[in-house]
């Protein structure tokens, strides 16, 4: 039986030694405590960590992360699901380390401050921004893409490389937009805000994005608590997986309504219905470059359709864990896949790519919406990105680093493409020829062959060998495709030429 909260328990509560295990009460539970929580799917108690505590309708609720479970399974639980009859683990205190100088004396805070200020700072630390309808984007911002897609469950975390304009005088402090402040307030309200380091600056963050990829570089930009409860998009109700920096007033709504055509968001059903009666958009605001019997692809320029692309980034952040979201979508092209019916073109998924990629990447961020996953659309998105690379006459590759699920999804596509090609080729071939036919980089071809154990050393040279296991797996895949079918692209239906941009259109809009 779960003990009831006693107000007298707050008075005279004995001091708890952090990092130890002991019996807890409702009054002593705090953020960071690890406790056994009843898990609905497995029907048993699981070890979990409390990430946030809120009081809803006079009753405490706890946001927990289950140990060894994916973050998307984090959830709010009530008191009756906590097992207070077993010992809990209290959070360990952070160790304070003191830096010592060569003479053995500890450095003073004043010395540390002076050393940290030797490099001029061009701006304060920036958290994830939150665009609102009709709002003009801040001048000093940047959109770094990071990708995830699950086809399947496809997850791609990507790098953004681009020319950075002059941020302005070093002694000028940038003005933080009200939406950025609102996003920070949302994190702080949930008791989960992490303080940014004193040496963190906008210039330092941009340099990391240019050199280390656009996976989140600063821990304070990631919120561990999901802020939206439910999203209604078209005829589907979807539960978000991760935090997305929507305005703080939407985090208090039970359902956020999103227009599936213009991607505008509303907190009330009546407002959403009024919008649907006035909305005149029935497809993504771009050029339709591909259409077959089932799907269409639209090309959208982030510079021309900023509001729509920013709303798309907000929506995708609900399902991407490590996506760093900035406002500037100008340097990117968005390729959206839709399905058609009598009501319009409904968004299935998308991928973005840089207008000018220094590394030759053909994908920056890729996502299939959860309601359309497990239907082969993720592989169709990947195939379309390589089809564009073939038209450009280039070898393409997704931006690195790839997440674990993204690596598995791309490996599956690479394996299927390379094995089909080897089975159709008569005679000898080389890795460079395979890369040219598939529009894949030689590194990706070698990585796939090594992962499948298809590279053998024979008579002083490496040869490509189709193993019995690969052939058996291919035969099993063919039998499965006969039953379920396979989604393929018809390259003759692609009406597209590589766009050409001047310097102003492909650089960051500072």
N, C-alpha and C positions, 0 to 999 in steps of 0.2 A: 504493500500500500504506500502511495506517495505521501510523504508528510506535508501538511499544509504550511504555508508561509506564516511564521509567527513574528509579529512586529517586535516583540521583546528579544527576538534572537539577534537583532542588530545591536543591541546594547549588551556589552559584556562578552562579545564573541571573542574567544581566545585567538591569539595571533597564530596564523598558519604559516608554516615554513614552506616557502615556495620551492617547487621542484620535487616535493615529496608526495606520497600517496596517503590519503586518509578519507574518512567518511565526510561527506558534505551535506549541507542543507540548501534549501532554495535560497535562503538569505545570503549564503556565502558563495554561491556560484558567481563567477565573473568571466569576462572574456579571456580566452586562452586555456581554460580548464578542459581537460580531456575526460570524457565520461562515456559510459555505455548508454547508447540510444537505440530504441526499438526501430528497426528498419522494415518498412512495410513490404518491400519486394521479397526480401529473404526471410521475412517472418522470424527474425531473431535479433538479439541485441548486438550492435556493432560499436566498436571503439571509435569515438568521434571527438572533434575539437569544437568548442563553442567559439564562433567568430563574432557574434553580435547578439545583444539582448535588447528586446523592446517590450513595452507594455501595451497590449492592444485590448481595449475594452476592459481594462482593469486586471487583465491576466498576462503574466509574462510569457513571451515567446522567445525561442532560442534558434538562432541560425547556426547550423552545425555542418561541418565537413567530415565525412566518413573517411577513416584511415584506409589508404590504399584504394580509394574510389576516385573516379574522375570528378572534377569540380562541377560539372554540369548536374551531378546528383546531389549537390548541396541543397538544403531545404530548411524551411522554418518548421519547428516542432513545438508542441505544447508540453506542459510540465508532465503530463501523465505518460509521456513516452521516454522520460528520463529514468534511468535505474539508479536511484539514490541509495539502494541497499548495498551497493558495492563501492569499493574505494574509487576515488577519482584521483587524477594526477594534476597537481597544481602547476601553473606556468613557472618556468625557471626565470629568475631575474637576469637581466642583461648584464654581462660583465663589462666594467668600465676599464679600458686599457689606457695607460698613461704613456705617452711618447717621451723617451729620454734622449737627451743630447749626448754628444761624445764625452763631455766632462762628467756625465753621470747624474746631472741635475735634471729634474723633471721640467718640462716646458710649461710655461705659464699660459693661461688663456690669452693674454695679450700678445704673446709671441705667436701663438697659433693663428690669431686673427690677422696679424700683420703678414704672416706667410701666405695665408689664404687669399689676401687681397693684393698680392704682387701681380697676379694676372688680372687685367681689367675685365670687369663683368659688363656684358652688354645688355643683360636683361635678367629679370628674376626668373625663378623656376616656374615652368608652365605645366599645369595639369591638363587632363583631357578636356577639350572644349565641347560646347553644346550649342549647335546652331538652332535657331528658332525660325519660324516662318516669317519671311519678310525682313529678316535681320541681315544687315551688311556684315560681311566677315571682317575680322580685324586685319589690319594691314600686315602685322608682323606675326605670321603664323606659317605652319607648314604641315602638309599632309603626308605622312609616312604610311605606306601600305604594309599590311601584314596579313597573311591569308590563311584561310582555313576552309576546307570543304570536306564533307564526309559522304562519299559515294559508295554507300556507300559510306562514308563519313570522311570526307576529304579535308585535311587540315594543312594549310600552307602558310608558313610564316615567312615574310618576304623582306627584301631589302629595297630601300629607295635611294637612288643616286641621282642627283640633279644639280644644276648650277644654282648657287645661292647668291641672291643679290645683296647689295649693301644694306645691313640692318639699320644704319644710322649712326649718329654720334655715340661714342662710348659712354659719355656722361649722361645720356638721356635714358630714363627708365621707361620701359614700355607700359602702356595702360592696359590693364587686364579688363577684358570684357565682362559684363555682368553675367553672361552665361558660363564663363569659366569659373567665376566666383560661385555661381549656383551649383556647378558640378562639384566643386570642393566642399560646399556646404552639405551636399547630399552625402558625400563620403563621411564627413565629420559627424553628421547627425546619426549615422549608423554605428558610430563608435569604432570606426575602422580606419580612420585616416592615419597615414604614416608620414611622419615629418620628413621633408626633403633635406638632403645634406646641405650644409651651409655653402659648400663650394659648387653646388649645382646651378647651372645657368643655362639660358637659352642657347648661347653659343656652344657650350660644352655638349649639350644634347644634340644639336645639329651635327656637330663633328662626329659624334658616335653614330648617328643615323647614316652619315655618309660613309663611314668606314666599317661599321659593325653590323649593318642591316637594321631593319626597322622593327625587330622584336623589341619589346618595351625595355628601354635602357635604364629607367629609373623606377625603383620599387614603389615610390609613392604614386605613380600613375596607374597602378593596378588596384582596383578595389576587389576585395575578396568576397564582398557581399552582393548578391544579385539584387538589383533595385526595382525591377519590374516584375509583377506577378504573372500577368498574362497579356498576350497580344492577340487581337483579332484582325486578321488580314483576309479579306474576301470571305469565303465560306469556311475558313480554317481558324481554329483557336490554337495558338502555339504558346508553349511555355518557354520563355527565354532561358538560355543556358548560363549567360555571364552578365556582368555589369555593362551597361551602356549609358553614356552621359547624356541622357535626355534631361530636359529641364526638371528641376526638383519637384515642381507641382504635379508632374505626371507619376512620380514614384509613389504617391499616396493613393492613386486610383487602383481599383481592383482590376480593371481592364483598360488597356491602351488600344484605341482603334486606329488602324493605319490604312489609308487609301491605297489599294494595290496598284493604282495607275500613277498617281502623282507622289505617293509615299509620304503625304502629309499625315501628321499624327494628332489625335484628339483624345481628351480625357473623358468626354461625355458622349453617350450614344446619340443624343439629340443633335449636338453640334456636328457629329460625324454624318448623320443622316442629311442635315442641311447642306453640308459640303458635297455629299454625293449627288444631291440634286442640282448642284451648280457646276461640278467638275466636268470639264469638256475633254479631258485627256483620256484616251482609250488605249494607249500604247506608250512605251518609253519614248521620251522626246528626242529622237535621233533618226538616223537613216536606217531603213531596213535593208540589210545587205545579204540576207539569206532567208529563204523560205522553202520548206518542203511540206509534206502532207501533215506533219505533226507539230513542228517547232519553227520559230522565226528567231533571227538574231538581229539586234539593233546596235548600231555604233553611236555612242554619245560622247561628245567632247566635254570634258570637265570645265573648260573655260567658258563655253557657251551655256551650259546648263548647270550652274553652280549649285543652286538650291536643290535640285533633284538629286544630284550626285552626293551632296552632303547628307540628305535624308537617307540615301542608299547606304552611306558609310555608317550612319547611326543604326540603321536596321541590321546591317551585317555585324556590327560590334556585339549585338545580343547573342551571337553564335560563334564569335571568334574570341578566344581567350587572350591572346597576346597581340592583338591588333592595336597599334598606336594610332590614335585618331587625331588628325589635325584638320584645319579648315581648308587649306589650299588644295583644291582638286584640279587646278589648272593644268599641271604637267601630265595628266593622265587621260587616257581613253578608256571608256567603259563599254564592254561588250556584253549585252544582256540577252539571255535566252528566254523566250516566252512561249507559251502555248495559247492557241487561239480558240475562241468560241463566239457565239453570237453577241456576247457582252463586251468583248475586247480581247486584248493580249495580256495574259496573266504572267507575271514574273516568276520564273522557275529558279534562276540563278544567274550569276554573272562572273566575269573576271575582268580585271583592270590591267593595263600595261602602260609603261611610260612612253611618251611620245618620242623620246630620245634616250635610249638606255646605253650607257657607256659599257656595260658588261654584256650586252646582247640578250638580255632577258626578254622572254615573250609573255610572261605572266608576273604580275606584282601581287595580286590578291585574287582569290577564287573562292566561291561559295555556292553551294546548292542549298536552298532554303529547306528546313527540316521536313516540311509537308511534302516535298518532292524527292526526298532521298530514297535510296534503295530501289530506284527505277532506272538506273543506268544513265541519268542525266549528267552526273559528274564526269564520267569518261567521255561523254559527248562534248562537254566544255573543254576538256583537255585536248581532245582531237581537233576541235575548232581552233584552238590557239596554235597548234602545229600546222594547221591548214593555212592560217594567215602567214606563218613563217615561210611556208613553201612559196606563197605568192610574192613574198618579199625577197625570196632568194637567199634567205639567211638560215643559219642553224640556231634554234631556240632552246631555251631551258628555263624552268621556273626559278624565281629569285630564291636565293639561299639565305638562311638555313631553312630546311624543311622540317616540319614537326614530325612526330612519330607516325601519326595517322596519314599525314600528307605524303610521307615517304612510302608508306605501304600502298597508297592509292596510285602514286606515280609509278612505282615498281610494277604494279599489276598492269597498268597501261603499257609501259615500256616492254614488259615481257610479252604481252599479247601481240604487240606490233612487230617486235623483232622476230619472234618465233614464226608468225605468219609469213613474214618476208623471207626467212631462211627456208621455209617449206616450199615457197613458190620459186625460189631462185635455183637455176640449174647450173652446176659447175661451182667454181671457187669464187669467193668474194672476200672483201677486206672490211675492216671496221670503218674506214673512211667512207667506203661505198655505202655501207649500211646507214651511217650517219647522214649522208647526203640524200638517200632515198626517203628517210623518215623525218628529215629536217631536225634531227636531234644532234646535240653536241657529242663529240667523241667520248668525252668524260662520262656522259650519261649512258652511252652504249657500253663502255667498258665496265661501268659500275653494275649495269644490269647483267651482263655476261658473267661477271665474277660472283654476283649474288646468286645466280642460278647454277653456278659451278659448270659453266659451259666452256670456259677457257682451259684448255689442256696443253701441257708441254710435251711435244712429240718430235723426236729427231732434231733436237736443237732449236725448235721454234714453237711458238704458241699457235694453236689451231682452235677453231670454233667447233664444238661438238654438241649435237643434239642428243641428250641423254635419254634413256628409256623412261626415266621419271617425268621428264618434260613432255615427251610424246604421250604418255599415259594421261597426264594432266590436261593436255590439249584435247585429247579425245573426249575426256569427261566434260570439258567445257563446251565442246561442240554439241554433245547430247543435251546439255542444259539449255543451250541457245535454241535448239530445235523446239523445246517446250515453251520457253519464255520469250524467245525472239531476241534480237539484238538491234540496238539503235545505231545507225550508221549515217554518215554524212555523204552527200553527193556534191563533189567539188564543182561540178558543172553549174550548180545552182547558186554558187557564191558570186555575187556581183559586187566586186570590191577591188580597189586599187590602193596601194600603200599611200596614205596621206603624207603630204609634205608640209612642214611647219617652218615658219621663220623663227628667229631667235626669241622674239617676244612671246610667241605662243607656246614655246616648250620649256621656258624657264619659270622659276617660282615667282608668284605674283606678290611681291613684297609691297 
